[in-house]
Amino acid sequence: MKIVPNFFNKLVSELDKKYFPDVKYYMDNEKTAQVHRTVELFNNGVLTYNKLIKRISDSCNDTKENIHTIVSGYIEDFGGFTYKS
């Protein structure tokens, strides 16, 4: 799987704006901190894509399909991987 340059910053920025617009600093909110940690773990190769989507979905209280739509915008090439919710 090939991600866009600066994947972490771009993705958490979009997620913060959409799901946590009133949070000034991500560590001030438990759910925002969970999202940042989850994306960091995926970015470092610790989590699989499916776990990334599930954890972000749980933290943002949104469907896996909606989260997949957002995250997939920052994936350049899935390398043969097909996401199944």
Secondary structure as the mmCIF struct_conf table of DSSP 4:
data_model
#
loop_
_struct_conf.conf_type_id
_struct_conf.id
_struct_conf.beg_label_comp_id
_struct_conf.beg_label_asym_id
_struct_conf.beg_label_seq_id
_struct_conf.end_label_comp_id
_struct_conf.end_label_asym_id
_struct_conf.end_label_seq_id
STRN STRN1 LYS A 2 ILE A 3
HELX_LH_PP_P HELX_LH_PP_P1 VAL A 4 VAL A 4
TURN_TY1_P TURN_TY1_P1 PRO A 5 ASN A 6
HELX_RH_AL_P HELX_RH_AL_P1 PHE A 7 TYR A 19
TURN_TY1_P TURN_TY1_P2 PRO A 21 ASP A 22
BEND BEND1 LYS A 24 TYR A 25
HELX_RH_3T_P HELX_RH_3T_P1 TYR A 26 ASP A 28
BEND BEND2 ASN A 29 ASN A 29
HELX_RH_AL_P HELX_RH_AL_P2 GLU A 30 ASN A 43
TURN_TY1_P TURN_TY1_P3 ASN A 44 GLY A 45
BEND BEND3 VAL A 46 LEU A 47
HELX_RH_AL_P HELX_RH_AL_P3 TYR A 49 CYS A 60
TURN_TY1_P TURN_TY1_P4 ASN A 61 ASN A 61
BEND BEND4 ASP A 62 ASP A 62
HELX_RH_AL_P HELX_RH_AL_P4 LYS A 64 SER A 72
TURN_TY1_P TURN_TY1_P5 GLY A 73 TYR A 74
STRN STRN2 ILE A 75 ASP A 77
TURN_TY1_P TURN_TY1_P6 GLY A 79 GLY A 80
#
